[in-house]
């Protein structure tokens, strides 16, 4: 009588592989949070996995050049990962198109400028340019996030995405709107009223709503479509040095640079 062979549970095997892949990605993401390196035990605690399992994940990342060990034996992101990340970022079409715009704005105002896109409840910064001197130390970094409802770039994009109060209410859902400063928007009604103002005037301001001493003006950027913003561009500065009113007064020049009607 032929021997019966138990069939392989393909779905179970795929699930195990997915868990392994997820663990490697979790280790990679945790590495990115430790620019000065992280030890094996600390990493195992951070990703809530046994040390041998984490060690295997790190070994796989090291073979790919995505992780390395520094002189103290701590793990850091590998040069190959950084090379790929920066090469990809530099070649992105929106980054290529927006860079001369950001440079022109940075040169004109001597302040930090951003290009950001909307992702759910947050904005993600795709590009950032600081002036050679006197730059404001902001929390934003390329690839970083901030709450959309209390940033100039986020509010500009929300104004194009949420056309009425019902849409705003659905977007907020059962979340409590984060309020980084006492000037931040905290309710659906406030956000809806602000988005209506932005639609009427065509720009948004962040008047110390995301960081206590920093304000900015933001406008939509149409890099890939003449009607749908690909993202938003902002000029940020210290409130005492670059008041919001000054930026608003100079709005025609900002719009001319962003639209390409000014000599970049």
C-alpha positions in Angstrom: 0.0 0.0 0.0 1.5 3.4 -1.0 2.6 5.6 1.9 0.4 8.6 2.4 2.1 11.9 2.3 0.6 14.9 4.2 0.2 17.8 1.8 2.2 20.9 2.5 0.1 23.8 3.9 1.1 26.4 1.4 -0.8 29.2 3.2 0.9 28.4 6.5 4.3 28.4 4.8 3.6 31.7 3.1 2.5 33.2 6.4 5.7 32.1 8.1 7.7 33.7 5.3 5.7 36.9 5.7 6.4 37.0 9.4 10.1 36.6 8.7 10.1 39.4 6.1 8.2 41.6 8.4 10.7 41.0 11.1 13.6 41.9 8.8 11.8 45.1 7.8 11.1 46.0 11.5 14.9 45.6 12.2 15.7 47.8 9.3 13.3 50.5 10.4 14.7 50.4 13.9 18.2 50.7 12.6 17.1 54.0 11.0 16.2 55.4 14.4 19.7 55.0 15.8 22.2 57.0 13.8 24.9 56.2 16.5 24.2 52.5 16.4 22.2 50.0 18.4 23.3 46.8 20.1 21.9 43.3 19.6 20.1 43.1 23.0 18.6 46.6 22.6 17.4 45.7 19.1 15.8 42.5 20.3 13.9 44.4 22.9 12.9 47.1 20.4 11.4 44.6 17.9 10.2 42.2 20.6 12.0 39.2 19.2 14.5 36.6 20.4 18.2 37.5 20.0 19.0 34.6 17.7 16.2 35.6 15.4 17.2 39.2 15.3 20.8 38.2 14.8 19.8 36.3 11.7 17.8 39.3 10.4 20.8 41.5 10.9 23.1 39.0 9.2 20.8 39.0 6.1 20.8 42.8 6.1 24.6 42.9 6.4 25.0 40.5 3.4 22.9 42.9 1.3 24.9 45.9 2.5 21.8 47.3 4.3 23.4 47.0 7.8 26.9 47.3 9.2 28.7 47.3 12.5 30.6 50.3 13.8 33.8 50.3 15.8 31.8 49.7 19.0 30.1 46.6 17.6 26.8 48.4 17.3 24.6 48.0 14.2 24.0 50.9 11.9 22.4 51.4 8.4 24.8 50.2 5.7 26.2 52.3 3.0 24.5 50.3 0.2 21.1 51.1 1.8 22.0 54.8 2.0 23.3 54.8 -1.6 20.0 53.4 -2.9 17.8 55.7 -0.8 19.6 58.8 -1.8 19.9 57.8 -5.5 16.2 57.1 -5.6 15.3 60.4 -3.9 17.6 62.5 -6.1 16.1 60.9 -9.3 12.4 61.2 -8.3 10.6 63.4 -10.9 9.0 65.6 -8.3 12.3 66.2 -6.5 14.0 67.0 -9.8 11.3 69.5 -10.8 10.9 71.1 -7.4 14.6 71.6 -6.5 15.2 74.8 -8.6 12.0 76.3 -7.2 13.1 75.6 -3.6 16.5 77.0 -4.3 15.0 80.2 -5.7 12.7 80.6 -2.7 15.6 79.8 -0.3 17.8 82.4 -2.0 15.2 85.1 -1.9 14.1 84.7 1.7 17.1 83.1 3.4 14.7 80.7 5.1 14.0 77.0 5.1 11.8 75.8 2.3 9.9 72.5 2.0 8.1 70.4 -0.6 5.6 67.9 1.0 2.8 65.5 0.0 -0.3 64.4 1.9 -0.4 60.8 3.3 -3.5 60.1 5.4 -3.5 62.3 8.5 0.1 63.4 7.9 2.3 65.3 5.5 5.5 63.7 4.3 8.4 65.9 3.5 9.8 65.0 0.1 12.4 67.8 -0.2 13.9 70.4 2.1 16.4 73.1 1.6 18.1 75.2 4.3 19.9 78.5 3.7 23.7 78.5 4.0 23.5 80.5 7.3 20.9 81.3 9.8 18.7 78.3 9.2 15.9 77.6 11.7 16.2 74.2 13.4 12.9 72.6 12.5 11.6 69.2 13.3 11.1 68.4 9.7 13.4 66.0 7.8 13.2 64.5 4.3 10.9 61.5 4.7 9.6 62.8 8.1 6.0 63.5 9.0 4.0 66.1 10.8 0.2 66.4 11.4 -1.5 67.7 8.3 -4.0 69.9 10.1 -1.5 72.1 11.8 1.1 72.6 9.0 0.8 75.0 6.1 1.6 72.4 3.5 -0.9 70.0 5.1 -3.7 72.5 5.2 -3.2 73.5 1.6 -3.5 69.9 0.5 -6.4 69.2 2.8 -8.3 72.2 1.3 -8.1 70.5 -2.1 -9.0 67.0 -0.7 -11.8 67.8 1.8 -14.4 70.0 0.0 -17.0 70.3 2.8 -17.6 69.8 6.5 -18.9 66.2 5.9 -15.6 65.3 4.3 -13.6 66.9 7.1 -15.6 65.0 9.7 -15.1 61.7 7.9 -11.3 62.4 7.6 -11.0 63.2 11.3 -13.2 60.2 12.3 -12.9 59.3 15.9 -9.4 60.7 16.2 -8.5 63.6 18.6 -6.7 66.2 16.5 -3.2 66.5 17.9 -2.3 70.1 19.1 1.4 70.6 19.2 1.0 74.2 20.4 -1.8 76.2 21.9 -2.5 77.8 18.5 -3.1 74.4 16.8 -6.6 73.6 15.3 -8.4 71.1 17.6 -11.9 70.6 16.2 -13.6 69.6 13.0 -15.4 73.0 12.9 -12.2 75.0 13.2 -10.5 72.9 10.5 -13.5 73.2 8.1 -13.6 77.0 8.5 -9.8 77.2 8.0 -10.0 75.0 4.8 -12.7 77.3 3.4 -10.5 80.3 4.0 -7.6 78.6 2.2 -9.8 77.8 -0.8 -10.9 81.4 -1.1 -7.4 82.9 -0.9 -5.3 80.2 -2.5 -2.6 79.8 0.3 -2.3 78.6 3.8 -0.3 79.8 6.8 1.0 78.0 9.8 1.1 80.8 12.5 3.1 79.0 15.2 0.7 76.0 15.0 3.2 73.2 14.6 6.2 74.7 16.4 5.9 77.5 19.0 8.2 80.1 17.4 8.0 79.1 13.7 5.5 80.3 11.1 5.2 79.6 7.3 3.2 80.3 4.2 2.3 77.4 1.9 1.0 77.2 -1.7 0.0 74.2 -3.9 2.5 72.8 -6.3 1.3 71.5 -9.7 4.3 69.5 -10.8 2.6 66.7 -12.6 -0.9 68.0 -13.3 -2.3 71.5 -14.1 -5.4 70.9 -12.0 -4.5 68.5 -9.1 -1.7 69.5 -6.7 1.2 67.0 -6.6 2.2 68.5 -3.2 2.7 71.8 -1.5 5.6 74.2 -1.1 6.3 76.3 2.0 8.6 79.0 3.2 9.2 78.7 7.0 11.0 81.1 9.4 11.2 82.3 12.9 8.1 84.4 13.8 10.2 87.4 15.0 12.4 87.4 12.0 9.9 86.6 9.2 6.4 87.4 10.3 3.5 85.8 8.5 2.3 89.2 7.3 5.6 89.8 5.5 5.2 86.5 3.7 1.6 87.2 2.8 2.6 90.6 1.4 5.1 88.9 -0.8 2.7 86.2 -2.0 2.7 87.3 -5.7 6.5 86.8 -5.9 6.2 83.4 -4.2 3.5 82.3 -6.6 5.5 83.5 -9.6 8.5 81.4 -8.5 6.4 78.3 -7.8 4.6 78.6 -11.1 7.8 79.1 -13.0 6.9 82.5 -14.2 9.9 84.0 -12.4 13.4 83.6 -13.6 14.7 80.7 -11.5 
